Amino acid sequence: MFVGTELREAVASQMFGKPCFKINGKAFISFFQNEMVFKLSGNTHHEALALDGARLFDPSDKGRPMKEWVQVPFKHKIYWSELAMEAMKYVGGQ
């Protein structure tokens, strides 16, 4: 279940060898370790990070998380579409 396919403006691509979607050439969501990863800011970032099991995205697993990116577990998949829309707005400048 990769929510990017629902977004008409999104373009399928790769990020760190994993599937992602981009808008205006910039990644805003990715699928990593059976979880969705979203580039977020402000309240949406804070709310996503507050979900049980959510964490900052650290693709190298070396303690160097990407501060704007939040990895959200499958158990919260009901929020994935909403978070994808927010990430697309943030990256797309809308």
N, C-alpha and C positions, 0 to 999 in steps of 0.2 A: 504494500500500500504506500505508494509514493505520491504525495499530495501535489507535487509540481505539475503533474499531467492535467490537473483541473484548471490551471491558470493559463489562459489563452496567450498572454503576453510573454510568458516564460519560454526560454530556450533551453533544451536539454544539453548538458555538457558534462564535464568531469572536474572534480576537485580532489586532490590527493589520491587520485586513482579511483575515486568513488563517484557514483552518480550525483549530479547536482542540477539545479536550474539557475539560470542567470536572467537578468534583465539589464538592458543597456551594457552588456558585456561583463556585468559584475554578479558574482554568485550571491544568492540570498538564502538558499536552502540546500541541504544535502542529506543523503541517507548514509549513515555510518553505524556499524555494529548493530544493525536492526533497530536503530533509533533515528529520529529526525533531528537535524541540526538547523537552527535558525539564526540569522544575523539580525539582532534586535537592538533597540535602544530604549531609554526612558522607562516608563512604567511597565510597558510590555515586557521588556528585558527582565525587570525585577519580578514581575508576576510569573513569568516562565521559569525563572531560576528558583522560585519558591515552591514549584511543584515537587512532590516527593520523588527523589531519585534524579531530578534534573541537575545538571552541572555545567560548568563552563567547558567548552569543547577543547580538548587537548589531543589532537590527532597523533602526536608523537608519543604520548603517554610518558613524557619526561618532565612533567611539572611546569610546562610552558603553555598554559591555556590561552586561547584566543578570546580576549575580553568581551567582544561584542557577540560572540557566538554561544548559543545555549543548546546543549544536547538534551533532548526530551525523550524519556523512555516510552516504549510502546503502550504501556498501561495508561498513558495520557493521550492516546491517539485521537480522542474526541476533540482535543484542542489543536491538533496539527493543522487543519485547514485555516483556522483563524490566525494562528501564528504565522503560517505561510503568507497570508495576505498582508499581515503587519510587516513581515520581513521584506516583502516585495515593495510595499509603500516606502519603507525606510531606505532601501538601497536604490529604488527608482526615483527617489526625491519627490514623492507625491505627498 
